[in-house]
Amino acid sequence: MGKVRITQVKSAIRRPADQKKTLIALGIKKLNTAREMEESPAVLGMIRKVEHLLKVEKV
């Protein structure tokens, strides 16, 4: 599997608590922060849950 770079582009304010916890689990704490992660079913599932807040790029 490859790597994926995720960047938070929208705020988590006024979002459900489970979406905020998902962002924290992905390692994203602030707006416009990016993180590279290995693609795995667990990571892709978390990304899918909050994809409206993220920008996702293949690396």
MARRO-757865 format. One record per residue (C-alpha): chain; x, y, z; residue number from 0. Coordinates in nm, 2 decimals, always signed. Layout:
# MARRO-757865
<r><chain>A</chain><x>X</x><y>Y</y><z>Z</z><resi>NUM</resi></r>
...
This chain:
# MARRO-757865
<r><chain>A</chain><x>+0.00</x><y>+0.00</y><z>+0.00</z><resi>0</resi></r>
<r><chain>A</chain><x>+0.11</x><y>+0.36</y><z>-0.06</z><resi>1</resi></r>
<r><chain>A</chain><x>+0.11</x><y>+0.67</y><z>+0.14</z><resi>2</resi></r>
<r><chain>A</chain><x>-0.14</x><y>+0.94</y><z>+0.17</z><resi>3</resi></r>
<r><chain>A</chain><x>-0.10</x><y>+1.31</y><z>+0.28</z><resi>4</resi></r>
<r><chain>A</chain><x>-0.40</x><y>+1.45</y><z>+0.46</z><resi>5</resi></r>
<r><chain>A</chain><x>-0.45</x><y>+1.82</y><z>+0.54</z><resi>6</resi></r>
<r><chain>A</chain><x>-0.73</x><y>+1.98</y><z>+0.74</z><resi>7</resi></r>
<r><chain>A</chain><x>-0.88</x><y>+2.26</y><z>+0.54</z><resi>8</resi></r>
<r><chain>A</chain><x>-1.21</x><y>+2.32</y><z>+0.73</z><resi>9</resi></r>
<r><chain>A</chain><x>-1.26</x><y>+2.38</y><z>+1.09</z><resi>10</resi></r>
<r><chain>A</chain><x>-1.39</x><y>+2.12</y><z>+1.33</z><resi>11</resi></r>
<r><chain>A</chain><x>-1.59</x><y>+2.38</y><z>+1.52</z><resi>12</resi></r>
<r><chain>A</chain><x>-1.97</x><y>+2.29</y><z>+1.54</z><resi>13</resi></r>
<r><chain>A</chain><x>-1.90</x><y>+1.93</y><z>+1.43</z><resi>14</resi></r>
<r><chain>A</chain><x>-2.01</x><y>+1.62</y><z>+1.62</z><resi>15</resi></r>
<r><chain>A</chain><x>-1.77</x><y>+1.49</y><z>+1.89</z><resi>16</resi></r>
<r><chain>A</chain><x>-1.70</x><y>+1.17</y><z>+1.70</z><resi>17</resi></r>
<r><chain>A</chain><x>-1.57</x><y>+1.37</y><z>+1.40</z><resi>18</resi></r>
<r><chain>A</chain><x>-1.34</x><y>+1.58</y><z>+1.63</z><resi>19</resi></r>
<r><chain>A</chain><x>-1.21</x><y>+1.26</y><z>+1.79</z><resi>20</resi></r>
<r><chain>A</chain><x>-1.14</x><y>+1.11</y><z>+1.45</z><resi>21</resi></r>
<r><chain>A</chain><x>-0.93</x><y>+1.41</y><z>+1.35</z><resi>22</resi></r>
<r><chain>A</chain><x>-0.73</x><y>+1.37</y><z>+1.67</z><resi>23</resi></r>
<r><chain>A</chain><x>-0.69</x><y>+1.00</y><z>+1.60</z><resi>24</resi></r>
<r><chain>A</chain><x>-0.55</x><y>+1.09</y><z>+1.26</z><resi>25</resi></r>
<r><chain>A</chain><x>-0.30</x><y>+1.31</y><z>+1.43</z><resi>26</resi></r>
<r><chain>A</chain><x>-0.44</x><y>+1.64</y><z>+1.31</z><resi>27</resi></r>
<r><chain>A</chain><x>-0.47</x><y>+1.91</y><z>+1.58</z><resi>28</resi></r>
<r><chain>A</chain><x>-0.49</x><y>+2.24</y><z>+1.40</z><resi>29</resi></r>
<r><chain>A</chain><x>-0.63</x><y>+2.38</y><z>+1.07</z><resi>30</resi></r>
<r><chain>A</chain><x>-0.39</x><y>+2.36</y><z>+0.77</z><resi>31</resi></r>
<r><chain>A</chain><x>-0.17</x><y>+2.09</y><z>+0.93</z><resi>32</resi></r>
<r><chain>A</chain><x>-0.07</x><y>+1.80</y><z>+0.71</z><resi>33</resi></r>
<r><chain>A</chain><x>+0.03</x><y>+1.45</y><z>+0.79</z><resi>34</resi></r>
<r><chain>A</chain><x>+0.16</x><y>+1.16</y><z>+0.58</z><resi>35</resi></r>
<r><chain>A</chain><x>+0.03</x><y>+0.82</y><z>+0.67</z><resi>36</resi></r>
<r><chain>A</chain><x>+0.03</x><y>+0.47</y><z>+0.53</z><resi>37</resi></r>
<r><chain>A</chain><x>-0.28</x><y>+0.36</y><z>+0.35</z><resi>38</resi></r>
<r><chain>A</chain><x>-0.46</x><y>+0.09</y><z>+0.55</z><resi>39</resi></r>
<r><chain>A</chain><x>-0.83</x><y>+0.00</y><z>+0.58</z><resi>40</resi></r>
<r><chain>A</chain><x>-0.85</x><y>+0.16</y><z>+0.92</z><resi>41</resi></r>
<r><chain>A</chain><x>-0.69</x><y>+0.49</y><z>+0.81</z><resi>42</resi></r>
<r><chain>A</chain><x>-0.90</x><y>+0.51</y><z>+0.49</z><resi>43</resi></r>
<r><chain>A</chain><x>-1.22</x><y>+0.45</y><z>+0.70</z><resi>44</resi></r>
<r><chain>A</chain><x>-1.13</x><y>+0.74</y><z>+0.93</z><resi>45</resi></r>
<r><chain>A</chain><x>-1.05</x><y>+0.96</y><z>+0.63</z><resi>46</resi></r>
<r><chain>A</chain><x>-1.38</x><y>+0.87</y><z>+0.47</z><resi>47</resi></r>
<r><chain>A</chain><x>-1.56</x><y>+0.97</y><z>+0.80</z><resi>48</resi></r>
<r><chain>A</chain><x>-1.42</x><y>+1.33</y><z>+0.79</z><resi>49</resi></r>
<r><chain>A</chain><x>-1.34</x><y>+1.38</y><z>+0.42</z><resi>50</resi></r>
<r><chain>A</chain><x>-1.55</x><y>+1.69</y><z>+0.41</z><resi>51</resi></r>
<r><chain>A</chain><x>-1.29</x><y>+1.86</y><z>+0.64</z><resi>52</resi></r>
<r><chain>A</chain><x>-0.98</x><y>+1.73</y><z>+0.47</z><resi>53</resi></r>
<r><chain>A</chain><x>-0.78</x><y>+1.75</y><z>+0.15</z><resi>54</resi></r>
<r><chain>A</chain><x>-0.64</x><y>+1.41</y><z>+0.06</z><resi>55</resi></r>
<r><chain>A</chain><x>-0.34</x><y>+1.35</y><z>-0.18</z><resi>56</resi></r>
<r><chain>A</chain><x>-0.16</x><y>+1.04</y><z>-0.28</z><resi>57</resi></r>
<r><chain>A</chain><x>+0.21</x><y>+1.05</y><z>-0.22</z><resi>58</resi></r>
